[in-house]
Amino acid sequence: MFEFSWPWLFVLLPLPWLLRFLKPVHTEGNTRLRIPSFAKHNLATQVAHQHTRSISAFEWLIWALLVSALANPTWLDEPITLPNEGRDIMLAVDLSGSMTEQDMAYQGQYVDRLTMVKAVLSDFIEQRQGDRLGLILFGDTAFLQTPLTRDVKTVSQMLSETQIGLVGRATAIGDALGLSVKRFANKDESNRIVVLLTDGQNTAGNLDPEEALLLAREEGIKVYTIGVGSDNPRGFSLFNMGGMSGGSLDERLLKRIAEQTGGLYFRAKDVAGLQQIYQELDKLEPISADEQTFRPQSALFYFPLLIALGLIALRIMFISAKTLRQEA
């Protein structure tokens, strides 16, 4: 459907005609409108002629095109209905230094833990159509990278751009869980889910994991925890030397968080282990929300604007050529 965003601007159409009577000038005993001309003002006779003539149809056309552009013509596509059912899922991803260990088998080769997590979680995110996803990153502390949104492409893009050390090298599990709970504080719907993924134990942060667990239980938020790391670490990492290898994974804490909140714990030793969460989340009943629709819009103001500018350019070229002939 075609429409103008500001159709009331068409009241400006008679403005040149009104100005013709509101701004009279006296020329040779006659009252005339002083009309701006496209001509050069180096010829006194031509200026006088342009000031005394009436508004031409050509100028009316240019003015009408300019007013049409100001009214912002818009094309509206067919209405699109947004999904009215889904889940609220907050992803909390560990970016600590130990995530650089290359002990994860993926597509026939060993890659670091973060690379494998990005690959599998990106696929998981793309399958969450209808769900609202958010992204929290944590290291020395936790911060919100993406608030809850149905724009899963943006969440996937933000995850792909993450880097080790972005928020420090330690592991603040308590801060990550606490921040996730806080983002759900003003939402009363069921099926509020946190997916907390880490390869270590709590070594930093301001909030103790047990305190964060109590907050999650009070808010009725399910927490699915994922422990990442192979039982047989391979390759070299500076963090292996610091006691931050896969063996430091605090499975007891992760299992306790999942059990106390009604979630599940997964051990992701490989891609298959991480993908198990797909089926579990799909079993949950989605929440219902008010149906929302929107209509994609395409702005068309530049069409009349470009036509008007083109006619003005032609007018200037025509008058310039006429002036040159007269001077010759």
TAKA-V551259 format. One record per residue. RES is the residue in three letters. SS is DSSP state (a for helix, b for strand, c for the rest). D_CENTER is the distance of its C-alpha to the mean C-alpha in Angstrom with 2 decimals. Layout:
res=RES ss=SS d_center=D_CENTER
res=RES ss=SS d_center=D_CENTER
This chain:
res=MET ss=c d_center=26.30
res=PHE ss=b d_center=26.79
res=GLU ss=b d_center=26.72
res=PHE ss=b d_center=26.69
res=SER ss=c d_center=24.25
res=TRP ss=c d_center=27.08
res=PRO ss=a d_center=30.34
res=TRP ss=a d_center=32.42
res=LEU ss=a d_center=32.22
res=PHE ss=a d_center=34.81
res=VAL ss=a d_center=37.39
res=LEU ss=a d_center=37.35
res=LEU ss=c d_center=39.01
res=PRO ss=c d_center=42.58
res=LEU ss=a d_center=41.95
res=PRO ss=a d_center=43.88
res=TRP ss=a d_center=46.78
res=LEU ss=a d_center=46.90
res=LEU ss=a d_center=46.89
res=ARG ss=a d_center=49.84
res=PHE ss=a d_center=51.96
res=LEU ss=a d_center=50.49
res=LYS ss=c d_center=51.14
res=PRO ss=b d_center=54.63
res=VAL ss=b d_center=56.49
res=HIS ss=b d_center=60.22
res=THR ss=b d_center=61.20
res=GLU ss=c d_center=64.82
res=GLY ss=c d_center=65.41
res=ASN ss=b d_center=62.46
res=THR ss=b d_center=59.31
res=ARG ss=b d_center=56.26
res=LEU ss=b d_center=52.52
res=ARG ss=c d_center=51.29
res=ILE ss=c d_center=48.68
res=PRO ss=c d_center=46.47
res=SER ss=c d_center=47.36
res=PHE ss=c d_center=45.58
res=ALA ss=c d_center=48.86
res=LYS ss=c d_center=49.85
res=HIS ss=c d_center=51.99
res=ASN ss=c d_center=54.69
res=LEU ss=c d_center=57.05
res=ALA ss=a d_center=58.50
res=THR ss=a d_center=59.70
res=GLN ss=a d_center=56.34
res=VAL ss=a d_center=54.62
res=ALA ss=a d_center=57.22
res=HIS ss=a d_center=56.75
res=GLN ss=a d_center=52.97
res=HIS ss=a d_center=53.41
res=THR ss=a d_center=55.85
res=ARG ss=c d_center=54.39
res=SER ss=c d_center=52.32
res=ILE ss=c d_center=48.65
res=SER ss=c d_center=48.40
res=ALA ss=a d_center=46.53
res=PHE ss=a d_center=44.56
res=GLU ss=a d_center=43.30
res=TRP ss=a d_center=42.58
res=LEU ss=a d_center=40.40
res=ILE ss=a d_center=38.40
res=TRP ss=a d_center=37.98
res=ALA ss=a d_center=36.90
res=LEU ss=a d_center=34.23
res=LEU ss=a d_center=32.88
res=VAL ss=a d_center=32.84
res=SER ss=a d_center=31.09
res=ALA ss=a d_center=28.30
res=LEU ss=a d_center=28.04
res=ALA ss=c d_center=27.84
res=ASN ss=c d_center=24.55
res=PRO ss=b d_center=25.39
res=THR ss=b d_center=22.57
res=TRP ss=b d_center=22.62
res=LEU ss=b d_center=21.30
res=ASP ss=b d_center=20.87
res=GLU ss=b d_center=22.11
res=PRO ss=b d_center=20.50
res=ILE ss=b d_center=18.26
res=THR ss=b d_center=18.89
res=LEU ss=b d_center=16.27
res=PRO ss=c d_center=17.86
res=ASN ss=c d_center=19.84
res=GLU ss=b d_center=20.91
res=GLY ss=b d_center=19.39
res=ARG ss=c d_center=19.46
res=ASP ss=b d_center=17.68
res=ILE ss=b d_center=17.56
res=MET ss=b d_center=16.95
res=LEU ss=b d_center=17.40
res=ALA ss=b d_center=19.42
res=VAL ss=b d_center=20.10
res=ASP ss=b d_center=23.07
res=LEU ss=c d_center=22.82
res=SER ss=c d_center=26.47
res=GLY ss=a d_center=28.82
res=SER ss=a d_center=30.53
res=MET ss=a d_center=27.50
res=THR ss=a d_center=28.77
res=GLU ss=c d_center=31.88
res=GLN ss=c d_center=32.35
res=ASP ss=c d_center=33.94
res=MET ss=b d_center=31.63
res=ALA ss=b d_center=32.83
res=TYR ss=b d_center=30.13
res=GLN ss=c d_center=30.97
res=GLY ss=c d_center=34.47
res=GLN ss=b d_center=33.85
res=TYR ss=b d_center=33.21
res=VAL ss=b d_center=29.87
res=ASP ss=c d_center=28.65
res=ARG ss=a d_center=27.22
res=LEU ss=a d_center=23.64
res=THR ss=a d_center=23.56
res=MET ss=a d_center=24.85
res=VAL ss=a d_center=22.46
res=LYS ss=a d_center=19.40
res=ALA ss=a d_center=21.00
res=VAL ss=a d_center=21.95
res=LEU ss=a d_center=18.99
res=SER ss=a d_center=16.62
res=ASP ss=a d_center=18.94
res=PHE ss=a d_center=19.04
res=ILE ss=a d_center=15.29
res=GLU ss=a d_center=15.30
res=GLN ss=c d_center=18.23
res=ARG ss=c d_center=16.64
res=GLN ss=c d_center=15.87
res=GLY ss=c d_center=16.38
res=ASP ss=c d_center=15.90
res=ARG ss=b d_center=13.44
res=LEU ss=b d_center=12.76
res=GLY ss=b d_center=12.35
res=LEU ss=b d_center=13.37
res=ILE ss=b d_center=16.19
res=LEU ss=b d_center=18.01
res=PHE ss=b d_center=21.64
res=GLY ss=c d_center=24.63
res=ASP ss=c d_center=26.86
res=THR ss=c d_center=24.58
res=ALA ss=b d_center=21.34
res=PHE ss=b d_center=18.00
res=LEU ss=b d_center=14.73
res=GLN ss=b d_center=12.09
res=THR ss=b d_center=9.47
res=PRO ss=b d_center=10.58
res=LEU ss=b d_center=11.51
res=THR ss=b d_center=9.09
res=ARG ss=c d_center=10.05
res=ASP ss=c d_center=7.07
res=VAL ss=a d_center=9.56
res=LYS ss=a d_center=8.61
res=THR ss=a d_center=5.91
res=VAL ss=a d_center=8.85
res=SER ss=a d_center=11.28
res=GLN ss=a d_center=10.04
res=MET ss=a d_center=10.18
res=LEU ss=a d_center=13.51
res=SER ss=a d_center=14.84
res=GLU ss=c d_center=14.51
res=THR ss=c d_center=16.56
res=GLN ss=c d_center=20.12
res=ILE ss=c d_center=23.35
res=GLY ss=b d_center=24.39
res=LEU ss=c d_center=21.00
res=VAL ss=c d_center=22.20
res=GLY ss=b d_center=25.87
res=ARG ss=c d_center=28.30
res=ALA ss=c d_center=29.55
res=THR ss=c d_center=28.38
res=ALA ss=c d_center=27.50
res=ILE ss=a d_center=27.41
res=GLY ss=a d_center=28.40
res=ASP ss=a d_center=25.61
res=ALA ss=a d_center=22.99
res=LEU ss=a d_center=24.51
res=GLY ss=a d_center=25.04
res=LEU ss=a d_center=21.47
res=SER ss=a d_center=20.36
res=VAL ss=a d_center=23.01
res=LYS ss=a d_center=21.97
res=ARG ss=a d_center=18.44
res=PHE ss=c d_center=20.37
res=ALA ss=c d_center=22.98
res=ASN ss=c d_center=22.15
res=LYS ss=c d_center=21.63
res=ASP ss=c d_center=24.89
res=GLU ss=c d_center=23.95
res=SER ss=c d_center=25.62
res=ASN ss=c d_center=24.25
res=ARG ss=b d_center=22.22
res=ILE ss=b d_center=22.11
res=VAL ss=b d_center=21.70
res=VAL ss=b d_center=21.97
res=LEU ss=b d_center=23.45
res=LEU ss=b d_center=24.16
res=THR ss=b d_center=26.62
res=ASP ss=c d_center=29.59
res=GLY ss=c d_center=31.64
res=GLN ss=c d_center=32.96
res=ASN ss=c d_center=32.06
res=THR ss=c d_center=33.20
res=ALA ss=c d_center=31.20
res=GLY ss=c d_center=29.27
res=ASN ss=c d_center=30.45
res=LEU ss=c d_center=30.44
res=ASP ss=c d_center=32.92
res=PRO ss=a d_center=31.66
res=GLU ss=a d_center=34.38
res=GLU ss=a d_center=33.22
res=ALA ss=a d_center=29.62
res=LEU ss=a d_center=31.19
res=LEU ss=a d_center=33.06
res=LEU ss=a d_center=29.96
res=ALA ss=a d_center=28.29
res=ARG ss=a d_center=31.53
res=GLU ss=a d_center=31.85
res=GLU ss=a d_center=28.41
res=GLY ss=c d_center=29.13
res=ILE ss=c d_center=26.24
res=LYS ss=b d_center=26.90
res=VAL ss=b d_center=26.35
res=TYR ss=b d_center=26.49
res=THR ss=b d_center=27.53
res=ILE ss=b d_center=27.62
res=GLY ss=b d_center=30.08
res=VAL ss=b d_center=29.36
res=GLY ss=c d_center=32.24
res=SER ss=c d_center=35.29
res=ASP ss=c d_center=38.78
res=ASN ss=c d_center=40.04
res=PRO ss=c d_center=37.92
res=ARG ss=c d_center=38.53
res=GLY ss=c d_center=37.76
res=PHE ss=c d_center=37.75
res=SER ss=c d_center=35.42
res=LEU ss=a d_center=36.26
res=PHE ss=a d_center=35.03
res=ASN ss=a d_center=37.73
res=MET ss=c d_center=40.25
res=GLY ss=c d_center=38.77
res=GLY ss=c d_center=39.18
res=MET ss=c d_center=35.49
res=SER ss=c d_center=36.05
res=GLY ss=a d_center=35.29
res=GLY ss=a d_center=38.44
res=SER ss=a d_center=36.93
res=LEU ss=c d_center=34.64
res=ASP ss=c d_center=35.37
res=GLU ss=a d_center=35.56
res=ARG ss=a d_center=37.64
res=LEU ss=a d_center=34.96
res=LEU ss=a d_center=32.22
res=LYS ss=a d_center=34.58
res=ARG ss=a d_center=35.54
res=ILE ss=a d_center=31.98
res=ALA ss=a d_center=31.34
res=GLU ss=a d_center=34.75
res=GLN ss=a d_center=34.68
res=THR ss=a d_center=31.37
res=GLY ss=c d_center=32.16
res=GLY ss=c d_center=29.93
res=LEU ss=c d_center=31.07
res=TYR ss=b d_center=31.49
res=PHE ss=b d_center=30.93
res=ARG ss=b d_center=32.38
res=ALA ss=b d_center=30.39
res=LYS ss=c d_center=33.11
res=ASP ss=c d_center=31.61
res=VAL ss=a d_center=28.91
res=ALA ss=a d_center=30.81
res=GLY ss=a d_center=30.93
res=LEU ss=a d_center=27.19
res=GLN ss=a d_center=26.64
res=GLN ss=a d_center=28.95
res=ILE ss=a d_center=26.28
res=TYR ss=a d_center=24.84
res=GLN ss=a d_center=27.91
res=GLU ss=a d_center=28.33
res=LEU ss=a d_center=24.97
res=ASP ss=a d_center=25.52
res=LYS ss=c d_center=28.79
res=LEU ss=c d_center=27.24
res=GLU ss=c d_center=27.25
res=PRO ss=c d_center=23.81
res=ILE ss=b d_center=23.26
res=SER ss=b d_center=23.51
res=ALA ss=c d_center=21.43
res=ASP ss=c d_center=21.85
res=GLU ss=c d_center=21.02
res=GLN ss=b d_center=18.18
res=THR ss=b d_center=18.02
res=PHE ss=b d_center=16.21
res=ARG ss=b d_center=17.47
res=PRO ss=b d_center=15.64
res=GLN ss=b d_center=17.01
res=SER ss=b d_center=18.32
res=ALA ss=b d_center=19.81
res=LEU ss=c d_center=23.42
res=PHE ss=a d_center=24.76
res=TYR ss=a d_center=25.30
res=PHE ss=a d_center=27.97
res=PRO ss=a d_center=30.51
res=LEU ss=a d_center=29.66
res=LEU ss=a d_center=30.45
res=ILE ss=a d_center=33.55
res=ALA ss=a d_center=34.76
res=LEU ss=a d_center=34.36
res=GLY ss=a d_center=36.16
res=LEU ss=a d_center=39.02
res=ILE ss=a d_center=39.33
res=ALA ss=a d_center=39.61
res=LEU ss=a d_center=42.26
res=ARG ss=a d_center=44.13
res=ILE ss=a d_center=44.25
res=MET ss=a d_center=45.48
res=PHE ss=a d_center=48.10
res=ILE ss=a d_center=49.47
res=SER ss=a d_center=49.49
res=ALA ss=a d_center=51.47
res=LYS ss=a d_center=53.84
res=THR ss=a d_center=54.39
res=LEU ss=a d_center=55.26
res=ARG ss=a d_center=57.80
res=GLN ss=a d_center=59.41
res=GLU ss=a d_center=59.71
res=ALA ss=c d_center=61.23
